[in-house]
């Protein structure tokens, strides 16, 4: 703000850098205005008014406080104004208001029992949030501090030493990914009377056995999905290492989100599997074999980060959604007679493997191969003139791209 001059006793209101002066009745030697901030570490220098142009000092500052103006008395009954005139030496007192910061809600305090099970209280029930005990065979309690334990949080057993976990009837909710990070776990169990879950051979299912919920990481090397299972839940086989197969009479129709994330082993998909939900095989290193597959589409992120070697996609697939093969390092090709005609936007973004597209592909959408790595090779089974390429189909692409001559 520009400093404005002011004549003696002229009334002019200003903010901060306001001029102020002594009135004509001032003493011959002038008037001194002293500022008492109330804090030894906050100093505002006095101002001597001798008739020349003078200005109010900057507002004082104190961490944790808000300055509320200058007053003529320490009781703050009469507030100073820059338009006031002075006839004698005066002390002005700073008024402050202490600022009380809004502290974030830290939430409930984590509690731990003698076994090393950690809990958080939510309302009137507890949730298991982690386990750092030494017991390998863990029996979860039904209650803690007189309240029921009803839930197991995602990632609760990540890095734990548990090899088996018994889940009581009181626990009716288990979040996705609760056990997939437990490297030593081989068995889960529930009582036959459990209202929400069932187990068989250490594997967790829904109560009616139609949804596969969790195969413990070290449960087995081969797993034939029971015919009664109609869907595989999110993270159900995440980080497992085994051979997964579907029987001829399997009724399983879909794989849930992240169902086989980071899966290492082999998967033989039957013709009943008609839907892969988002990120079904993200980060997986497994071998995937499609046997008379009924799949017609791949969802977003289904093979994001997949690096399981060779992957031959079924001919029935006619749609590949965005990011389906992002960061994939595998060799991807298609069965003869493929129905795929277009490569969607971002479908192979940051692709780093080898891709051979079928001769049915006649268009490539914007950013379909955006950021493909220098290690990637993209081969079209048609002439370039037969493919409609969007302007930015290969934006930031460093891959080798080849067409039929």
ABEGO torsion letter per residue (X at the ends): XBBBBBBBGBBBBBBGABBBBBBAABBAAEBBBBBBAGBAABBBBBBBBAGBBBBBBBBBBBBGBBBAEBBABAAGABBBBAABBBABBBBBBBBBBBBBBBBBBAEBBBBBBAAGBBBBBBEABBBBABBABABABBBBBABBGGBBBABBBBGAABGBABABBBBBAABABBBBGAAAABAABABBBBBAABAABBBBGGBBBBAAGABBABBBAAABABBBBBAABABBBBGAABGBBBBBBBBAABABABBBBGAABGBBEBBBBBAABABBBBGAABGBABBBBBBGBABABBBBGAABGBAAEBBBBBAABABBBBGAABGBABBBBBBBGBABABBBBGAABGBABBBBBBAABABBBBGAABGBBAABBBBBABBAAABBBBAAAABGBABBBBBBX
